[in-house]
Amino acid sequence: MHRPANVAVVLLVAAGAFLGGSWYARQSLNQDRTDASRKPLRYVCPMHPQYTSDKPGQAPCCGMPLEPVYAGMAAPKESGAPAGAIHVDADRQQLIGVRTQRAAKEGGRFTIRTTGRVAADENRLYRVNAARDLWIRKVYPPIVGSRVRKDEPLVEFWAANLYSAGEAYLYALDARDRQAKTTQNSPTQLQPLEYRARQALENLQNLGVTDSDIEEMTRTREPKSMILLRSPTDGVVLSRTATMGDRVGASTELYQIAELGQVWIYADLFENEARYVRPGMTARARVAARDLSFNARVSEVPPAFDAQSRIMKVRLDAANPRMALWPGMFVDVEFLIELPPAISVPAGAVMDSGRQRTVFVARGNGYFEPRPVETGWRFGDRIEIVQGLASDEEIVAEGNFLLDSESRMRMAAAGVEEAAKDPVCGMQVDRRKARAGGLTGEFEGKVRYFCSEHCKKTFDKDPARYAAGPGRDKPHTTMRNAGS
């Protein structure tokens, strides 16, 4: 009758023993974890978290004592970290899409592609004007866009005193010729007649009579009452204002004719692109609709700046033997730019706030540091880093917008100003703390901020050496157009 009660007692005792053993095991495990957590996993530099060591000591980069990192620690001592530095674990990096890559020092060829507009070469542009008041009696077929040949008739006109001027010229020629046939006369006696004939010839030219018409008049010995105005060259008619029956005044432009064997091309470039285009460079112009390509040479004439569109217009000289390029035509233009080796990063890696350009440097162990940089050229998806980044440093190429947002929020919450760079060691320095600690100096009208008294003294001894930044003995120069 008491057997069920005994069984219940036994089960209660067994359950109590099991729970007690589990509690003891958990306590032992926690004690082991606590002991393990007090043993440093590694030692890191508070200024450069990417530097680690398995032994305590001083960091060779800045001389600061290494700090221990225990299991479960999220970050080293934040007071020593660069302003705005953040820690993002691997899971969050994957969630926000952080992708890093190393900054590369490389050169290469880049192509600037733009459009250009064909214009007539002004050295081959002819303006046919009325020499004096005249009356147009006939207009010949060439119109705007027509090709004309040298001495092809354009208009026929009547001018006052034209017939009498022709008679005076022919009379002077006859008198000179008769005198020249007299053998007893010396050449000196012919000079007045030569002068009179030359004066009559100039009168005809002042009336607008062309050389070919004067030659015909000389051959036929007949004066003309109507004069033909002829094309001065082989070319294309760009404009025509002559209309039959018009009376026009002296210097009125009747035709504009261009010789198109050589043309100009005005290529549109942004200011930051134009500085890499130098006189004498060869560009490639292409008429896409006709699948034709031409070589063009950058002119010695400096680029013209269009203030309205903020575009630099670079002039190119191009041969046009097949007359495929006409004024007003648009063409595609390519400039091949060769650049020397330089540190460059993807364009998306640079955060531009307008006042400062920043990249995020991966310092290892999930730490990211915002680094102010100076940029140079930009071609395609690459940007040159002139100052602030060393070759082979790992930077954030994607996902830096969220990192930048979190970094700015932390700086704002901590009341930290935008960081400055120590010109001696390159460390990021809180401007406010540097001013409070007297760690500032001025050189060449610019305030410098230092992370320590040692760096300040080093700078004061030779400021010109460090003025351009750490690791530079002189300012960095980028490739510039000699004319810009």
C-alpha positions in Angstrom: 0.0 0.0 0.0 3.0 2.4 0.6 4.8 1.6 -2.7 3.5 4.6 -4.7 4.6 7.0 -2.0 8.1 5.6 -2.0 8.3 5.9 -5.7 7.3 9.6 -5.6 10.0 10.3 -2.9 12.7 8.6 -5.1 11.7 10.7 -8.1 11.8 14.0 -6.1 15.3 13.1 -4.8 16.6 12.3 -8.3 15.1 15.6 -9.7 16.7 17.6 -7.0 20.1 16.0 -7.6 19.9 16.7 -11.3 19.0 20.4 -10.8 21.7 20.8 -8.3 24.3 19.3 -10.6 23.2 21.5 -13.5 23.4 24.6 -11.3 26.9 23.7 -10.2 28.0 23.0 -13.7 26.7 26.4 -14.9 28.5 28.1 -12.0 31.7 26.4 -12.9 31.3 27.3 -16.5 30.6 30.9 -15.7 33.6 31.0 -13.4 35.8 29.6 -16.2 34.4 32.2 -18.6 35.1 35.0 -16.1 38.6 33.8 -15.6 39.1 33.6 -19.4 37.6 37.0 -19.9 40.2 38.6 -17.6 43.0 37.2 -19.7 43.8 39.7 -22.6 43.2 38.3 -26.1 45.6 40.8 -27.5 46.9 44.3 -27.1 46.0 47.2 -29.4 47.1 50.8 -30.0 44.3 53.2 -28.9 45.2 55.5 -31.8 45.7 52.9 -34.4 43.4 49.9 -33.7 44.7 48.0 -36.6 48.1 47.5 -34.8 47.9 44.5 -32.5 50.4 42.7 -30.4 50.3 39.6 -28.2 52.4 41.4 -25.6 52.0 44.6 -23.6 54.3 47.6 -24.5 54.2 50.7 -26.6 53.0 51.2 -30.1 55.8 51.9 -32.5 53.6 54.3 -34.6 52.9 56.9 -31.9 54.6 55.7 -28.7 51.3 55.3 -26.8 50.9 52.4 -24.3 49.1 49.4 -25.8 45.7 48.6 -24.2 44.5 45.1 -23.5 41.4 43.7 -25.3 39.4 41.1 -23.4 36.8 38.7 -24.8 33.5 40.4 -25.2 34.9 44.0 -25.3 33.4 46.1 -28.0 36.0 48.7 -28.4 39.3 50.0 -27.0 39.4 53.1 -24.9 37.3 55.6 -26.9 39.1 58.6 -25.6 42.1 57.7 -27.5 40.3 56.8 -30.8 40.2 59.3 -33.7 37.3 61.6 -33.7 34.3 60.0 -35.4 35.8 56.5 -35.4 33.1 53.8 -35.1 33.0 50.1 -34.5 30.8 47.9 -36.7 30.7 44.1 -36.2 30.7 41.7 -39.1 27.0 41.0 -39.0 26.1 44.7 -39.2 28.7 45.3 -42.0 27.0 42.6 -44.0 23.6 44.0 -43.3 24.4 47.6 -44.5 26.5 46.3 -47.4 29.9 47.5 -46.4 32.5 46.6 -49.0 36.2 47.5 -48.6 39.1 47.5 -51.0 42.7 48.8 -51.0 43.7 52.2 -52.3 45.9 51.6 -55.3 48.7 53.6 -56.7 48.4 53.3 -60.4 48.5 55.4 -63.6 46.8 54.7 -66.9 45.0 56.0 -69.8 41.6 57.8 -69.5 39.4 59.0 -72.3 37.4 62.2 -72.2 34.4 62.0 -74.4 32.5 65.1 -75.4 30.8 66.9 -78.3 32.1 69.5 -80.6 30.7 72.0 -83.1 32.4 72.5 -86.5 33.1 76.1 -87.5 34.8 77.7 -90.5 38.5 78.5 -90.2 38.5 82.3 -89.9 41.8 82.4 -91.8 40.0 80.8 -94.8 36.8 82.8 -94.5 36.1 85.4 -97.2 33.6 88.3 -97.0 32.6 89.7 -100.4 31.7 93.4 -99.8 30.6 96.2 -102.1 33.5 98.4 -102.9 31.2 101.5 -103.2 27.6 102.4 -103.9 26.2 100.1 -106.6 23.1 98.8 -108.2 22.6 95.0 -108.5 21.3 94.2 -111.9 21.6 90.4 -111.8 22.1 87.6 -109.2 23.7 84.3 -110.3 22.6 80.9 -109.0 24.9 80.2 -106.0 22.9 80.3 -102.8 23.6 79.5 -99.1 25.1 76.0 -98.9 26.2 75.9 -102.6 29.8 75.1 -103.6 31.4 77.7 -105.7 34.6 77.8 -107.8 37.2 80.5 -107.8 36.1 83.4 -110.2 32.6 81.9 -110.6 30.1 84.8 -111.1 28.0 85.8 -108.2 26.3 89.1 -109.0 26.4 91.7 -111.8 26.2 95.3 -110.8 26.3 98.8 -112.2 28.3 101.6 -110.6 28.5 105.3 -111.3 31.5 106.4 -113.4 32.2 102.7 -114.2 32.2 103.1 -118.0 34.3 106.4 -118.0 36.8 104.8 -115.7 37.2 101.9 -118.1 37.7 104.3 -121.0 40.3 106.2 -119.0 42.2 103.0 -118.3 42.1 101.8 -122.0 43.2 105.3 -123.2 46.2 105.2 -120.8 47.2 101.8 -122.0 47.0 102.9 -125.7 49.1 106.0 -125.0 51.8 103.9 -123.1 51.9 101.3 -125.9 52.3 103.9 -128.6 55.1 105.6 -126.8 56.8 102.3 -126.1 57.0 101.6 -129.9 59.0 104.8 -130.5 62.6 103.7 -130.4 64.1 107.1 -129.9 62.4 107.4 -126.5 64.2 106.3 -123.4 62.6 104.2 -120.6 62.6 107.4 -118.5 60.2 109.0 -120.9 57.7 106.2 -120.3 57.4 106.6 -116.6 54.6 109.3 -116.6 52.5 107.1 -118.9 53.1 104.0 -116.7 52.0 106.1 -113.7 48.8 107.2 -115.5 48.0 103.6 -116.5 48.6 102.3 -113.0 46.4 105.1 -111.6 43.5 104.2 -114.0 43.9 100.6 -113.0 43.5 101.4 -109.3 40.4 103.4 -110.0 38.8 100.3 -111.6 39.8 98.2 -108.7 38.3 100.7 -106.3 35.0 100.4 -108.1 35.1 96.6 -107.4 36.2 95.4 -110.8 37.9 92.0 -110.4 41.3 91.1 -111.8 39.8 88.7 -114.3 37.5 91.4 -115.7 40.4 93.8 -116.0 42.4 91.2 -117.9 39.4 90.7 -120.2 39.1 94.5 -120.7 42.8 94.7 -121.5 42.6 92.0 -124.0 39.4 93.1 -125.8 40.1 96.9 -125.4 36.5 97.5 -124.7 35.1 99.2 -121.6 32.4 97.6 -119.5 29.2 99.2 -118.3 28.3 96.2 -116.1 30.8 94.5 -113.7 30.7 90.9 -112.5 31.4 90.2 -108.9 33.2 86.8 -108.7 34.0 84.3 -106.0 37.5 84.9 -104.5 38.1 81.2 -103.8 36.9 77.6 -104.0 34.5 77.1 -101.2 31.0 77.1 -99.8 28.5 80.0 -99.6 27.7 80.5 -95.9 25.5 83.6 -96.3 24.1 85.8 -99.1 22.3 89.1 -98.9 22.5 90.1 -102.5 19.1 90.5 -104.2 18.4 91.6 -107.7 17.5 95.3 -108.0 19.0 96.3 -104.6 21.0 99.5 -104.3 23.6 98.8 -101.6 26.1 101.1 -100.0 29.9 100.8 -99.8 31.2 98.1 -97.5 27.9 96.2 -97.5 28.5 92.4 -97.1 27.0 90.6 -100.0 28.4 87.1 -99.6 30.4 85.1 -97.1 32.3 82.2 -98.5 34.4 79.7 -96.6 37.2 77.4 -97.9 36.5 74.2 -96.1 39.7 72.3 -96.7 40.7 73.1 -93.1 38.1 73.7 -90.4 37.9 74.4 -86.7 36.1 72.2 -84.1 35.1 73.7 -80.8 35.0 70.9 -78.1 33.0 71.5 -74.9 34.9 70.6 -71.7 34.3 71.1 -68.0 36.9 73.2 -66.2 38.3 70.2 -64.4 38.7 68.4 -67.7 40.1 71.2 -69.8 43.3 71.5 -67.6 44.4 68.1 -68.9 44.1 69.1 -72.6 47.3 70.8 -73.8 48.2 72.5 -77.1 49.5 70.0 -79.7 47.5 67.1 -78.4 45.8 64.9 -80.9 42.1 64.3 -80.5 39.7 62.1 -82.5 36.6 63.6 -84.1 33.8 61.3 -85.4 30.7 61.9 -87.4 28.6 59.1 -86.0 25.8 59.3 -88.7 28.3 58.7 -91.5 30.8 56.6 -89.6 33.7 58.9 -90.4 36.6 59.7 -88.1 39.2 62.5 -88.3 42.3 63.4 -86.4 42.3 66.9 -84.9 45.0 68.9 -83.2 44.5 71.1 -80.2 45.2 74.7 -81.1 47.7 77.0 -79.4 44.8 79.4 -78.8 43.7 79.3 -75.1 40.3 77.8 -74.4 37.4 80.2 -74.4 35.1 80.2 -71.3 31.3 80.4 -71.6 30.1 82.1 -68.4 26.5 81.1 -69.0 27.1 77.3 -69.4 30.4 77.3 -67.4 31.9 75.3 -70.3 35.4 75.6 -71.7 35.5 75.7 -75.5 38.7 74.1 -76.7 39.6 74.8 -80.4 40.8 72.0 -82.6 42.3 72.3 -86.1 41.2 69.5 -88.4 42.0 68.8 -92.1 38.8 68.3 -94.2 39.9 67.0 -97.6 36.7 65.2 -98.4 34.5 68.1 -97.3 32.7 65.9 -94.8 32.8 68.5 -92.0 30.5 71.6 -92.5 30.1 74.6 -90.3 27.4 74.1 -87.7 27.8 70.3 -87.7 28.1 68.4 -84.4 30.7 65.7 -83.9 31.8 63.4 -81.2 35.3 64.2 -79.8 37.6 62.0 -77.8 40.7 63.1 -75.9 43.1 60.3 -74.7 44.7 61.4 -71.4 47.7 59.7 -69.9 48.3 60.2 -66.2 51.3 59.3 -64.0 50.9 56.8 -61.2 48.9 58.2 -58.3 46.8 56.9 -55.4 43.2 56.5 -56.5 40.0 55.2 -55.1 36.5 54.5 -56.4 34.5 57.7 -56.8 31.8 56.3 -54.5 34.3 56.0 -51.7 34.7 59.8 -51.3 32.1 61.6 -49.2 31.9 65.2 -50.3 30.2 67.6 -47.8 31.2 70.7 -49.8 33.6 71.8 -47.1 35.5 68.6 -46.8 36.1 65.3 -48.6 36.2 62.2 -46.5 36.9 58.5 -46.9 36.4 55.8 -44.3 39.5 53.8 -43.6 39.1 50.2 -42.3 41.5 49.9 -39.3 40.9 46.3 -38.7 38.8 44.4 -36.1 35.6 46.2 -37.2 36.9 49.8 -36.7 36.4 52.5 -39.3 38.0 55.9 -39.2 36.7 59.0 -41.2 39.8 60.4 -42.9 39.8 63.9 -44.5 41.5 63.8 -47.9 42.4 66.1 -50.7 41.4 65.0 -54.2 42.9 65.6 -57.6 41.7 64.3 -61.0 38.5 62.4 -61.5 38.1 60.1 -64.5 35.3 57.6 -64.9 34.8 55.9 -61.5 38.2 56.8 -60.1 39.3 59.8 -58.0 42.9 60.7 -57.2 43.8 61.2 -53.6 46.4 63.9 -53.4 46.8 63.9 -49.6 45.5 62.1 -46.6 45.7 58.4 -47.7 48.6 56.0 -48.1 48.9 53.4 -50.8 47.5 50.0 -49.9 45.4 51.4 -47.0 42.0 49.7 -47.0 39.0 52.0 -47.5 35.3 51.5 -47.6 34.1 51.5 -51.2 30.4 50.8 -50.6 28.1 51.3 -47.7 29.9 54.4 -46.4 26.8 56.6 -46.3 25.5 54.7 -43.2 28.9 54.8 -41.6 29.2 58.5 -42.3 25.7 59.1 -40.7 26.6 57.2 -37.6 30.0 58.8 -37.3 28.5 62.3 -37.5 25.8 61.5 -35.0 28.5 60.3 -32.5 30.6 63.4 -33.0 27.6 65.6 -32.6 26.5 63.8 -29.4 30.0 64.1 -28.0 30.3 67.8 -28.9 33.4 67.0 -31.1 34.3 69.4 -33.9 35.5 68.3 -37.3 38.8 66.6 -36.9 42.1 68.0 -38.2 45.2 66.2 -39.1 48.4 66.4 -37.2 51.0 67.5 -39.8 53.8 65.5 -38.1 52.3 62.1 -37.3 49.1 62.2 -39.4 46.8 61.5 -36.5 43.2 62.9 -36.5 43.0 65.6 -33.8 39.9 67.1 -32.1 40.3 70.8 -32.8 38.5 71.8 -29.6 40.7 69.6 -27.4 43.9 70.8 -29.2 43.0 74.4 -28.6 42.2 73.7 -24.9 45.5 72.0 -24.5 47.5 74.6 -26.3 48.5 72.2 -29.0 48.1 74.6 -31.9 50.5 76.6 -34.0 50.3 78.9 -37.1 52.4 78.7 -40.2 51.9 80.4 -43.5 48.6 81.9 -42.3 47.1 78.5 -41.5 46.4 77.1 -38.0 47.9 73.6 -37.3 46.6 71.2 -34.7 48.7 68.6 -32.9 47.9 65.4 -30.9 50.8 65.8 -28.4 53.4 68.3 -27.2 56.1 66.1 -28.9 54.5 66.6 -32.3 54.1 70.3 -31.7 57.8 70.8 -30.8 58.8 68.7 -33.8 56.8 70.9 -36.1 58.1 74.1 -34.5 61.7 73.0 -35.2 61.2 72.7 -38.9 57.7 73.9 -39.9 58.4 74.1 -43.7 59.2 70.4 -43.8 55.9 69.3 -42.3 53.6 72.0 -43.7 52.5 69.8 -46.6 51.5 67.0 -44.3 53.1 63.8 -42.8 55.6 62.0 -45.1 55.9 65.0 -47.5 58.9 67.3 -47.7 57.2 69.6 -50.3 53.7 70.3 -51.4 52.1 67.9 -53.8 51.5 69.2 -57.3 49.0 67.9 -59.8 49.2 68.0 -63.5 47.9 71.3 -64.8 47.3 72.9 -68.2 50.0 75.5 -68.8 47.4 77.8 -70.1 45.0 77.5 -67.1 
